[in-house]
Amino acid sequence: MDSLTQIVLGAAVGEAVLGKKVGNKAILYGAIAGTIPDLDIFASHFTDTVSALAIHRGFTHSIVFSVLFAPVLGWLVSRYETYKDYKGWAWLFFWALITHPILDAHTTWGTQLFWPIDLRLAFKTIFVIDPLYTFPFLVFLILTMFQKRTSKKRRLYNGIGLTLSTAYLALTFILKDAALTQFKSALHTQNISYNQIDTRPSPLNTILWNANVDTKNAYLLGEYSFFDTKAISFQSYPKNHELLGNLIQNEKVKRMIAISEGWFTISKIDDKLYYNDLRFGLLNLEPQSESFVFKYLIDVDASGNVNFIEQERTQRDGKKLMSALWERLKGN
C-alpha cells in the first residue's frame, strides 16, 4: 500500500499496543515502524531492475524480518524513552512491522511474507491506494490523537478505525469473488476456452475490476463495473513469446518471467523488443492499446548482457487514465 496508508496502520497498531501507557508516542513509533519495510525500494539505486524487483517486498516484508528487528528496535527505544518496558516496545514494533506486509499481501504485487520460501502472497483484492480504506482510518486516528492517554474515547476511536479498515478489507474479498463470477459467466457465454483467469481492482476503488485471461496464443483483457448494464467485452493481446528467441534461456529473462508470474507479452517496435507485465494493466483504456503500466525495453549490449529498462510514465498518462477510469466505473 501507499506510504500514508502504512503510516496510519502502523500508528493505529502502535496505539492499540502501547497507547494507554505512552500516549501519542505509541502513535509516533508505530507510524515510523509502519514505513520501515518499504526501505527496500532503495535497492533500485544499487542493483539492476530485475534484481530490484525481486528484492522489493521480499525480506523486509517477511515474518523473519519482524521477528529479528522488533526486539532490536524495542531495545533501542527503551534505552532513551522514559517508559523502560523493553517487552512493551518490542511488541509495538513487531505488530507495526508485521501488519505492513500483511496489508500489502492484499495488493497485486503481494509480499514474500514467508521469506526465505520463494512464495509471493498476493490476494489482489485492493489497489495500492484506496481512499475508502485509508480516509476513514485516518479520521479516527486523528480523533484518537486528541484524546487523553487514559480516555475511553481514545481506545474507542482507535478501535473503530481498526474495525472499519479491517471490515473493508474483508469486503474486498467478497467483491472480488462477485466480479470473478461475472467474468467467468461472460467467458462461458462467449464460448471462450481459457487456461486461467486473474482478477484485480482498478486504481483507487473496488467497483471497477480488471481481468487477465490466459488462452492458447493470446491474453484477453477485460473490465467489469458493478454498474455495468452491457455484456463484458475482452480485448486480445498476442503473447508473442516466440519473439524472445534464445533470450528465453537468459537468467534475467527467466527471473523477470517468474516475477510477473508468467503474465507477460512481448512487443516489437522499431526492431526493439519490449516486455509488458500484464498484472498491472494498461495506461489507456482504448481498444488494443499497447500502453502497459509496466513496460520494459529488453536491452542487449555488445557483450550479450541483458538489461530491462523501465519505460517512463508521465503525469499526463496518469490524468488521462484517471479520467477514463472514472467514466468506465460508472458503467458501460
Buried (B, 14 or more C-beta within 10 A) or exposed (E): BBEBBBBBBBBBBBBBBBBBBBBBBBBBBBBBBBBBBBEBEEBBEEEBBBBBBBBBBBBBBBBBBBEEBBBEBBBEBBEEEEBEBBEBBBBBBBBBBBBBBBBBBBBBBBBBBBBEEEEBBBBBBBBBBBEBBBEBBBBBBEBBBEBEEEEEEBBBBBBBBBEBBEEBBEBBEEBBEEBBEBBBEBBEEEEEEBEEBBBBBBBBBBBBBBBBBBBEEBBBBBBBBBEBEEEBBBBEBEBBBEBBEEBEEBEBBEBBBEBBBBBBBBBEEEEEBBBBBBBBBBBBBEEEEBBBBBBBBBEEEEEEEBBBBBBEBEEEBEEBBEEBBEEBBEEB
